Structure formats: structure tokens, C-alpha cells
Amino acid sequence: MLRTDKALKRAVNLSLNAKVLDTARELGMNVSATVDALLAEEVRRRYWERWNADNREAIDHYNARIAREGLPLARYRNFMKDR
């Protein structure tokens, strides 16, 4: 996914609930920063949701292979033995 933390800002027009906006301003909230952070979080969530859906077949095949054959190099993973 593209990095968004240092991306340029762009002015947009939004229509927000007037009472919520007034209350946010009374509370001293930075509305732009809050909306930006929440939108970025939702974009990340939807990006990975779509990525998982697009790659579901490959993920299922990989998980089936691991279930069938075990983890690669598992014989070298002896740090949990004798516990």
C-alpha cells in the first residue's frame, strides 16, 4: 500500500452534521486532523480487506500446503522442545 504519512494535503469540501461539528469545535478538536486520521484508518482497513479477498485463493492454497506438509524448516525449530 502507498505510504500516506508524508503525502501532501489537499483542500476538500465536506458536509458534516452541524451539531457534531459545533461540539467538536467547542471541545477544541482539530476537525481536519481528526477526519484525516479516521479516513486514513478506514482506507487502510478497506485496502487490506480487498487485498485479502483478491488473494483468498492463494492464501487458502498456502494454508492447505502448510497443514499438509508442515512449516518449512520446522525440523530446525527446536527452541520449544523439552518444555
ABEGO torsion letter per residue (X at the ends): XBBAAABBBBBBBBBBBAAAAAAAAAAGBBAAAAAAAAAAAAAAAAAAAAAAAAAAAAAAAAAAAAAAAEBBGAAABAAABGX
